[in-house]
Amino acid sequence: MKPGQNLFLNTIQKKNISPLLLILGVVGSILIASLFNIFISYHLTEDEFSQGGEVININPHFSLTERDPINIDGNGAFHSLAQNESWPGNGSLGSPYIITELNITKSTGSFAFPLVEIRNTNLYFNLSFCIFEGGSYGLVLSNVTNALIQNNTIRYSLGVFGQSDGIVLNSCSNNEILYNTINSHDEYGITLSNSRNITIHSNHLLDNGDGGISLSSSNNNTLSSNNITSNGRFATILTSSNNNTVSDNIIIDHGYSIYVSSNCQYNLFVRNTIDQNGEFGIRLTNSSNNTMESNRILQNGRGMFIDSSPKNSFKDNEITYFGLRIIGNQLNHLFQTTVINNSVNGKPVVYWKNSNGGTVPDGAGQIILVNCSDVSIINQEFSNLEVAVALDYCNKAVIQNNQVFNSSFNGFLLRYSNSSTLIDNYVQNTDGEGIVLAYSENNTLIGNSIVNNSMIGCTIGYSSNTTFLSNNIRINYYGCYILSSTNISFSYNIFENNSEYAIYLYSSEHSLLTRNDFHFNRQTGGSQSYDSQTNPTLKNIFENNYWNDWIGPDNDLNRIVDQPYSIDGPANNQDLYPLTVPYSQYVHKLTDPLVLYPNGGETLSDIITIQWTSSIDSWDHNVSYTLYYSEDNGTTWILLQADLTNTSFEWDTNTVAEGTEYLIYVVANCSEGLVSSDYSNSQFSIENLRHALSIPQVLFPNGGEIVSGEVSVQWTTAIDSWNHPVTYKLYYSPNNGSNWILIESDLKSNDYNWNLISLDEGSSYLLKVLAICTNGLSVVDISDAVFSITTVPHSLSDPIIISPNGGEILKGSTQIHWSEAEDSLNHIVTYSIYFSFDNGITWFEIATSLTSLTFTWNTTSVADGSNYLIKVKAICVEGLMAEDISDEIFGVQNIIPTSTTIPITSLPDETTTTTSTTSKQGSFPNIISVLIFILSLVVVIRRQKNT
């Protein structure tokens, strides 16, 4: 027993102190210390802000010391000033300098420097419970670490040239800014430049001229639980800053809530509440690999706006009004974006990319399609969005019977999208354009109503071969604006009461406008349409349109005005044959074809005859039919046959899978483009044993690997539903699929040893496996991504056992530890470990498929012995293996104790120094706890003595 322990125990024994009283004394002292800490905390803090998390203000209960500004440069100057000012602490982690309860106030006119400026120090200090008012800046730190800035009020800094911030950190690291109120500065409340590992938590920033918090070239910082209100244009702005976390902030009443620009990467924005910001909720520009998750974005000028920024992730965000907008002039700007489980106005944001076929489910809040084909958007209703439906790089979409109200930008936006059809949609009250087609071709708009849109009913820009048929364009500013486009056809449309031109053709060519009705457009007077094309070989043609301001004379009574109608613009174009009567009086109709068989409830097999009624064209145009079927109750439609002129078709149902959710869809088309259709009234079934061959999935190399020498190509087995024998052909491409070269054919297994020695190095290789059954049915699979071939030999170093490596005696749970086996081609390596109890004669597996370099082994599961060895085997994904065995034998000795002894806990020696971690706020409460404990112990001893 140590001397100190003996003295303490002897004291207890001599005084005959009851152990129960001793315990009560200790517990009491702890309770009293805790109450004292609560009391101190209460008198140093105020209630939290109603919306701002944990922000704490200066409490008026204590008085502040007025003093001049502080200017410190270097550790020496800091120590000297601290000694002169009698600041507690010594600048260490355990005893930081405490600078507190100061009032530094300077009028702007008389003082043009920071109120506190600290430079070039790594001393620990706590600047708290101060008021800084006036000056050019409140607090400036340059090349400073280990500072804690908390519970201060920093306000009214007004620079000489209108440049001032509340707190500025330049080239700083590992500092904390907590619970401060920062308001009424010319520029930002908090500015970070070239700084890292800064925590900005639970501050209240308001009424700062430019914004709340600015980060420039600053990485690995945390901005959390701040209340940022009414600060100029930007609440939070990040430029050229990476790996920052912005979480749980409340951001209200700015232009931009969160603005991220200039190649910011790997930042996380999570659980922020963003409300009533006039321009953008969140905007990303030229930034990638950022994550926006679980934010609430409510009633902002625009919701989430993503501009030329690939590889960002948006998950579980709740948006009210305006939704999500993704733009960019490259496919990867849109295609490499991840959008998961977001909502707008309480309905899901539907984001599909690379989809082929399918119908968007009912109840979508917003729809964004990227690189999709044959997708249908039907019977949806949208309101209060920026863009309701956006298609980029899509083909053959069907957009039908949807309604869009009150969009701030567009109702429907199609960019780089071709061969799509918009039918019978209604678009009203957008602040921009109802429908936009940009850089798109071969699209058709039929029967849409585009009404009361603030700018333009329909814009067609840099597009070609668009058909605009039987649409109603009313009460917009411009009816249709055609920009730098070719072969746009307008027929059977009604343009009515548009404030400016019904049709405005600018730098467009070879467009045809015929049989349209123009009523009371361009209410300021003049022609109702405009044409700028002056090249006669590129002329746009107007003919047989009705113009309500040009209906006579018609002396020959042929319903054509005897004089041409003049079109405004430098083209000096004319409608040579204007009509005297609206063309809409001669309505062109195409009746619906009615599906007769199968129309619902039937069970079909083998070859059946699909039948439907004829569609009647009121103008006796030729009619053809296109036939589709669905095997999933209309979610996906598959083309069966096009350009049919009869009203029946023989269908071999053996070519499709068995199922109970089949429908038939017949579309009638007249030669002028009018469309009508009908579906089966309900589902029918198909019962055939279908011949199918499953796809052989490429397993290795499947993308991203680096291979050399001889590699084992592997794929899954293709299963033939009729049990036909299956063989495989194996191909490779050295140029990402542009060319394919046969490796081997007539393979009967699902692996092949491929010798790469004769191939060139490269990083654009793909594999293709073609499975063929004996009656010719075939399927194919290709590597998911490119892989690389190198001439570097493939090798795998041994995983060297570190412990147990010989001579040890193991007991209970012990850690097996080995070094990493290095794969020369950077393949993924896993480990298996084994033990032998007979010096390597017999081996037993302990664990397999390990990825770490350690494993905890419970030796109580094996018998005691002295001839144990450990073996570690490494294997790469290509199958290369290496191993190591303990250098010498070791022993296992597990002894189960027969009795249990409870040791007496040793008390510390009087001379022992106890080291503890002290917070930056100092150790005052801990000292109080110790004093109270000693006093309580004395009371207990005296009481025991008296008894």
Summary of the structure (lengths in Angstrom):
residues: 947
radius of gyration: 39.4
end to end distance: 29.9
largest distance: 136.3
contacts: 3270
relative contact order: 0.05
helix: 10%
strand: 44%
